[in-house]
Amino acid sequence: MTGLSPLALPAHDSPAWLDFSDTYVAERLGLAGRELDALRDGSTQDALGSWNTADIATDQAATLMETLAEVHPLADVRKRASELHQDVVGFVSRRDSDPVLYAAVRDRLVATDPETEYLRALVLRDFELEGAHLDDEARAHITDVTAQITQASNEFSDNIREDVGSVKVPAAALAGLPQDYIDAHTPGPDGLVTITTDYPDMVPFLDMAADRDAREALMRADYNRAPANDAVLRRLLALRQQKAQALGFASWPDYATAPMMMTDGDGIETFLTEVNAAAHPAGLKDVQMILDRLQQDHPDATAVKVSDSRYYLEVLKAEKFGVDGRVVREYLDYARVRDGIIALAGTLFELTFAPVSDAPRWHEDVEVYDVADAGGTRIGRIHLDMHPRAGKYGHMACFGVVGGIADTHLAENALVCNFPRGKMTFDDLETFLHEFGHLMHGIVSGRARYARLAGLSERGEWDSVEAPSQLLEDWAYSHAVLKDFATNDAGEPIPASLVDSIRASRDLGGGLLTCRQLVYANLSYRLHRDVPEDLAAASAAVEREFDVREPLDGTHQYRSFGHLTTYSSCYYTYQWSLSIAKDLATGFDIDDLLNVEHSRRYRDTVLAPGGSKPAAQLVEDFLGRPFTTDAYAAWLASLA
């Protein structure tokens, strides 16, 4: 296979990971420092080249350390990677607040084409968002606060990752779950079964366990994880507010939206208010539907609890549409789903995926593939870290390994998930496709000229980044797609009638689920807007206002709401990106999702350019018209 070489990692069982991490970061920060010194003192004749070389180096150092801090099996390596990541963030903060560098870029980085002009404008704005235009005292304060924000963010994430909750329940509480799940959860010496808050345990249990009290107990265990994060989050919110105000913003949401498509913090509130006006009536209708069904089993029930809805939506899907989650699982074996999604991506985007059995990796479970284009040139490497283990990131996400740069660095990304090793739920399948959408965005856009304009750059229009992943979820509802890999152990493909029923049931409870997303989005926004001292009271108030179900009083889900670090006040991104995804979907034939003419045009106009153009322009390039929220508004209206 021709093309660039991948990063040389130590073997999973090598003792060299600590030395490797130290050396990796030192080399890249050393290179960045030399290039930036040349830019400061004017000794470089290529201001753009020096800036970009330094930016690539710091991006690489930050990206890999952030990932290792979440996935490496050894606690001392995770700890060291987290410390090194803080070092890199501090380096970048000092760089971006440096008035000499700011002046050098402003005066000497000459834009020779529209892409370079766009880059220059964004870099200058980055400097101003770190206070490079302010006096020495103000800059020093901002640099110090930024370092404390990084430390608090890492501490918040570490506390979540290291705290897995669990409950012990009688074996009878597993009634309703598939036999393979029951077989994997045998009673202990006390006769009780342990169910953890890891995804492969928790999601099927909440979806299928008939025992209402056991479901509530498990959800309470999940919602009360990471108690130390009460104090950490208060500190983090206050620090972010300090930084925003020191830079002249009224609040952190105003600061956080500066690089976004969204206008400002008020824009977040306006958008979420509009979504709530459309979704809340549908949510109330959904919760009444669930309550009516709940009372058939529990006549004394007067409200739907948060721990009731997943189970009863599955019950209603079975009763109204003939969709039984236990039956669907029989067609969704992890290995077959993995191979099918890889093959699907190959067809849609004209790529080939070759497993690399001898590739070094951070854990023996990680599956590595090289990705090549139609000409056989390697354009990327993917790392699939797909099953839970102690100390690993506990949710589902796409992490960077190496940012791709044309003719210089091979794009490498990792899926970090927590799927079961055997049978998966349909929700697992949809999530797999969602995260694979991120993965393809990172790989296909991996031949950019500039690190600042990379496809998954957190410095870009981050509120559009979920659109490609949300769009790819649509392929989970196509029988033409599923029949090739959704097969049972006898080799029989999932029936078209069952897929039709799954598709018909797709929006069942959509109003309620959108209301739940509004809880998260408003919690993310309001905690940063108000910086409350009593986080539990503020969180409970948001839940009462926007959810349509009865909350689990006395729980503290905000403590384990990991998106508060990465998305900060901008969790609205999921609904905003959904509006983009719904618009992008109009460029495909819903009855022929394997039409490669559409998918490859989408690849070339939306994915491959990365962040080299504003997101709205990418959508327009694909659709041939400006982006609108019409499709999203129509979908919201349909929920009622």
N, C-alpha and C positions, 0 to 999 in steps of 0.2 A: 504494500500500500504506500503510495507516494504522499507527500505532504509534510507538515511540521511534526516534530516529535513531541510527545506528551511530557508532562512534568515527571521527573524521576523521584518518586516517593520511596521511603523505606518500606520494607516488608512489614506485614501486619504484626509479626512476632519479633520484630527487630528491637533491640534496646536503644536504637539510635534516634528515636523520635524527639527526645528533648534537645539533643545537639542539633539535629536537623532543623528544628523550629527556630532555635536561636540563630543558627547560621543563615537560614533562609531570610529571616527578617533583617538581620544585620547587613547582609549583602545588598538587599533591595533598598533599605534606607540609606546605606552608604552611597549607592549609585544615585539615588534621588537627591541626596545632599550635595553631591558634586555638581550635578546638573543645575540645581537651583543656585548654587554659589556662582556658577558661570553666568547665569542669567542676572543675578544681583550685580556682579561687578562688571558686566558688559563684555566679558572675555569670549562669550559664544557669539558666533555670527548667525546662528540659527535659533532665534528665540522660541519659535514654535516647536522646533525639534527638541530643544532642551526641556521645555515645559512638558511636552508629551512624554518624553522618556522618563522624567521624574514622576509624572502622574501614573504611568503604567506600573512603575516599580512600587509605588506606595499602594496602589490598588491591589496588586498581587499580594503584597505582604498582609494587608488588611483582610482580604478575601479568604485566603487559606487559613489564617489564624482564627477568624470568626467561625469557620466551619469545624476545624479541629476542636475548638472549645465546646462544640455541641455534640460531636460524634465519636471522639476517640475513646476507646474502652478503658484507658488508664486515667485515673483521676489526676495524677500529677501532670500528665500531658495536657489534659483539659485545662487544668489550672494555669500551667505555663502559657498555653496558647491564649487564654483569656488575658493574662498579663501582657503578653506581647501585642495582642490586639489593642489594648489600651495604649501601649507605647506608640503604635502606628497612628491611632486616632489623635494622640497628642501631637505627633509630628505634623499631621495634616492640619490640625487646628493652628499650630504655630505658623505653618506655611501660609495658610489662607488668611491669617491676620497680620502678615508681614507687609508693612507699607512700602518697603523697597521693592519687593517682588510685585506688589500691586502696580506700582509705578512702571516697573520694567515691562510687565505684560501690557499695560495700557499704552505705553509709548512705543514699544518695540515689536510686539506681536502683530504683524501685519496680516490682515485678511486678504487672501488672494482669490477666494471663491465663496459662494454662499455658505457652504458647510463650515469653512474656517471662520467666516464672519459670525455665524451662529455660535460656534465654539467660543470665540473671543468674548461675545456678549455674556454667555453663561459663566465663563471663568471670572470675568469682572464682577458679576453679580455674586458668585461664590465668595470672592474676597470681601465684598461689602456685607454679606451675611455673617461674616466672622469678624467684622469690625476693622478691616485693614485701613479704612478711611478715617478712623477715629484717632484720638490722641493716645499717647503711650499708656497713661493710667487706665483708660477705658479698655484698651486692647488687652492689657495684662489681666484685668478683671475677667474679661470674656474668655480668655484662654484658660484661666484657672477654673472658671465655672464649667467650661466645656469638658475639662478633664474629670471633674466631679460627676458630670452627667454620664460620661462613659463608664466610670466606675460603678455608679448606681445602676445603670442599665444592665451591666454584666452581672452584678449581684442579684438583681431581680430575676434574670434568666436562669442563673445558676440555682437559685432557690427553687424555682419551678421544676427544673430538670431533675434535681436530686430528691424531690419529694413525690413519691408515688403512693397514692392512697389505696386503701383496700377495706373490704368488709368481709365478715364471715357470715354465711347464711346456711340454713339447713339444705340438704340435698334436694328436698322437695321444692325449694325456691327456683330450681332450674327447670321446672315444668314449662314446656313450651319451646325450649331451646333444642336445636338439632342434636342428634346423638353424638356426633363427633365433638361437639362443644362439651357435652356432658362427660364424655369419656376422658376429655383432657382436663377435667376439673373434679378429681376424686376427693372424697372427704378426707380430712386429716384425722389424727388420733382422737380429737374431740368430737368427731362425727360431723364437723362443719366443713363447708366448702369455702375457700378463699377466692374472692373476685377482686381484681385490682382495677385501678383507673387507667391502666394501659389500654390503648384503643382496641386491640383484639379481644380483650376481656369485656370492656365496658360497652362498646357499641352494640354487639349482638345481644348483650344482656338487657340493655335499655330498649332495644327494638323488639325482643321476643319473649322476655321473661314475664310470665303472667302474674307473678307475685308483686303486687303494688307496693307493699312496704319495703321489700328488698330493693326494688328499683329506686325508691326514694332514698334509702340508706346509702346506696352506691353513689347516687348523684350528690348527696350531702358530703360524702367522703371526697368526691372530686372537687366540689365547690369550696371546701375548707382546706385545701392544700396550701403549702408555703405561707404559714402564718407570719413568718419574719418579714414578708413583703409589705405588710402594713406600714412599717416604719420606712422601708426602702422607697416605697412609692410616694409617700409624703415628701421625702427628701428629693426625689426625682422631679416631682411636679414643681416644687418650689425653685429648684435650680433652673429648670426650663423657663419658668416665668422670669427669673432674674436675667437670664440671658436675653430673652426676647425684649424685655423692657430696656436693658442696657443698649440694645441696638435700635431703639426707637419704635418698637412695635407695642401695641397695647396689650397683647397677650401672645402666648405660645402658638395658638392656632393661626394667628395672623402671620407669625414667623414661619411656621411649618408649611403653610400653603404658598409661600413666595415662589418656590420652584415648580409648583403644581399647575394643572389646568384650572383648578378651583381658584377663585379670585382672592378670598381671604376667609377669616373665621366666620364672619357674618354670612358669607356664601355657603359655608358648611351648614349653618343653622337653617338658612332658607331652603336649601336642597333637602335636608332631612325632614323639615316641616312639610314640604310638598309631598314627599314620599309617604310620610305618616298619614297625611290626609287621604291619600289614595288607598293605603294598605290597611289602616285600622278598621274600617267597616268590614273588609274581607276577613281580617283576623278575628273579629267578634263573631262573624258567621261561622268561621272554622271552629272556634272554641265551643260554640253552642252545639255544633255537629258532634264534636268529640265528647262533650258532656252528656249528650243524649245516649251515646254508645257506652260511655263509662257507667252510667246509672243502670244499665242492663246488668252489669256485673257487680256494681256497688250501689244499691238503691239509695243509700244514705249520703252519697257524694253530693256536694253542693257546688263544687268548683273543680276545674281542671288544674292540677298542679303541673309545675314545670317538668316533673319526672313522669308525668302521664302521657305526654303528647307523642313522643316517638313510638311508644308501644301501640297506642290507639290509632295512630295514622297507619301503621302496618296492618292492624286489624281491619281498618276501614278499606284499605287498598285490597285486601283479600276478599272482603265481603262485597264491596261495590264493583271491583274490577277483576276479581279473580287473581290478584297478584299476591302470592304467598311467599314471603321472604325466605322461608325454609326451602321451598322448591327452587326459587331463583338461585340460592346459594349452590345448589347441586351442579349448576352450569358454570360456576365461577371459581375455578381452581386457580390459585395464585400463579403457578408457573405458566399455565395456558393463557391467563389474562396478560401476564407480562409479555409473553411472546407475541400475542395478538396485537397488543398496543404498539409494540415495536414495529411489527409488520405494517400496521395501519399507518404509522408515521412515515415509514419508508415509502408507502404508496402515495400518500398525500403530498409529501414534500420532496419526492424523488431522491431518497437517501438509502444507503445501505448501512446496516448495523452488524458489526463483527465482534463476537465475544472474545475477550482477551483473558484467557484462563490464567496466564502467568503474570498478569499485571500486578505490581505492588499496590497495596490498599491498606487502609487503617484498621480494617477488621475482616476476618475471613468470610463473613457473610456478604460482604460487598461484591456486587456483580459489575464487571467492567466491560464496556463495549466501545469500540472505535466507530466513529460515524464518518462515512464517506459520501461525497456528492456523486452525481451521475457519471462523472469522468473517472471515478475511482480514487480521487484525491481525498485524503483524510482531512476533515474540517473540524473535527471535535472528538472529545472523549466524554462518555457519561459514566457516572458511578451510581449504582442503585443500591442504597443502604435502606432496606425495605422492612425490616422486622425489629421489634422492640428488644431492648436489652438494658441492663442497669446502667444509669448514668448518661444515657443517650437522650437527645432532644425528643420530647414526648409527643409532638404533633406531626403534621405533614407539611413539608416545605421543600422548595428548590433552593439549594445553596450553591454558591460559586466555589470553584476550585482555582481556576485560572481564567482571567478575562481574555477573550480572544482578540488578537490584534493582527491585522493583515500582514502576511509574510514574516511575522515575528514570533507570535505566541499562539499556540493551539488553544481553542476554547475548550474548557472543561467545566462541567457542572455536575452536581450530585443531587439526586432525589433522596431525601431523608424522610422516611415514612415509618409507620408502625402497623403494617398489615399482618394478618395471620399468615402462617406458612401454608395452610391448606385452603379450605373453602372461604370465600370472601362474600360479603354482602354486596348488594347492588350499590349501596352508598360508597363502599370501598372502591368499586369499579369506577364510579363517577369521580371520586376523589383522585384516583390514579390518573385518569384522563386529564383532570384539572391540573395536577402537578406536572404531568408530561407536557402540557401546553407551555408552562414556564420553561421546562427543560429545552424544548425545541426553540423557543424564543432566544434563549441564551446561546444555543449552538448555532442556529442559522444566522444570527446577527454577529457571529464571532469573527468577522473579517473586517471590522471597523478600522479606520485610520487612527482614531483618537479614543483614549480611555474614557474621556469625559462624555462621549456620545455613545457609549456602549448600550446594548439593548436593555439590560437589567440594572443599569446604574441607579443607585439609590439617590443620586444627585439629580436625576432627571425628573420627568413628569410622572412621579411615582403613583399618582392616582389613576393612571391609565394602565398600570402594569398587570392588573388582574384580568383585563379583557381577553387576551389570547387564551388564557387558561379557562376562563368561563365559557368562551366560545367552544372550545374542544369538548366540553361536557355534552354538547348536543349529539356527538357521535355515539354516545352510550345508548341512545334511544333508537338506533337504526338496526333493523334485523339484517340488512345487507352487510353491516359491519360486524355484528355480534356472531352471526352464524359460523364464522371462520374460526373463532376461538372460544366462544361460550358453549362448551360441550360438557356433557356429564361424563362420568367415569366409563360409561359404555361407549363413548364416542358419539353420542347423539347430540346434534346441535339444538340450541334453545329454540323452541317452536316460535314461528312467526306470530301466532296468536298470543303467546305470552308476551312477546316484545310489544305487540300492539297494545296490550293491556297495561304494560308498564308505562308506555308513552301516554296513554289516556289518563293514567293516574299521576302523571308527573307533577301537576300543579295542585294536587290534593293537599290542602293545608298550606298553600302558598302564601296566603295572607298572614297566617299565624307565624310562619317561618320568616317572612319579611319583617314582621313586628319584632321578632327576636333579634334579627340583624340590626334593627333600629335601636334596640337596647345597647348592643355593643358599640354601635356608631356614636350614639349620644353619650354613652359613658366615656368613650375615648375623647370626645369633644368637650364635654362639660367638666370632666375632672381637670382638664388643662385650662379651660376658660375660667373656672371658679377657684381652683386650687383649694378645695375644702379641707378643713382639719379633720372632720369626721368622715372618713372615706366610706365606712359602712353605711351611714345614713344617706350620704349622697348617692351611693350605688343603689341602695334600696329605693330611693325616690325615683331614679331613672327607670328602674325595673317596673315600678308601679305605674308610671306614666305611659310607658311604651309597650310593655308586654300585655298580652290579653289573658295570660294564665296566672294562677296563684303562685307567687314566688315561694321559695323555700326559706322561710324566715330564719334568721340566725346564721346564714351562710355568707361567705365572703368570696365570691367568684373572681372579683377584681384582682385578688392576690395572685391568681394563676392565669390571668389574662395576658398571655405572652406578647400579644400584639401591641401592648402599651409601650414596649421598648422600640420595636421596629417601626410601627405605624404612628406612634405617639398619639396625637389628636386627630389622626386622619384615617380612622377605620371606616369612615364614610366611603373610602376608596372602593370597597366591595360593591356597594350599590351604584356608585358612579361608573365604575368599570363595567358593571352589568349593563348599564344603559349603552355603553359603547359596544359591548358584545352583542346585544340585541340588534344594534344597528348593523354591525359587521355581518350578522347572520343573514341579513337581507341580500347579501351578495352571493349566497350559496343557494343551491336547489335543495330544499328540505327533503324532497323525494329521491334525491340522488346525491347523497353526501360523499360518495366516492368519485364524483366528477373531478378529475385531477386538473382540468383547465382552471376551475375556480380556486382550488387549494394551492396551486402553484403560483397563480397570480397573487393570491393572498400572501404566500411565502415571500414573494419578491417585493411587494409593495408595503407590507405591514411588518413582517418579522425581520427580514434581512436588513433593512435600513437602521434597525435599532433605534437609538435616540438621536439620529442625525437630522431629524426634522421634528417639528412639533407634532404631538400625537394627533391632533385634529387634521393635520395635513396628511398624515399616513392613512387615516380613515378615508379622507377624500380621494387620495390616490387610488385606493382600492375600489371604492363605490362609484367614483366618477361624479360625486356631488358632495357638498358639505355635510359634516356630521350633524345628526339631529337626534333628539330623544324621543321621537315619535313612536318607534317600535317599543321602547321601554314603557312609555306612557300607556300604550295600548295593552301591553302585557299586564301592567298593574291594574288597569280597568277590568281586565278579564277575570282577575282573581275574585272580584266581588260577584 
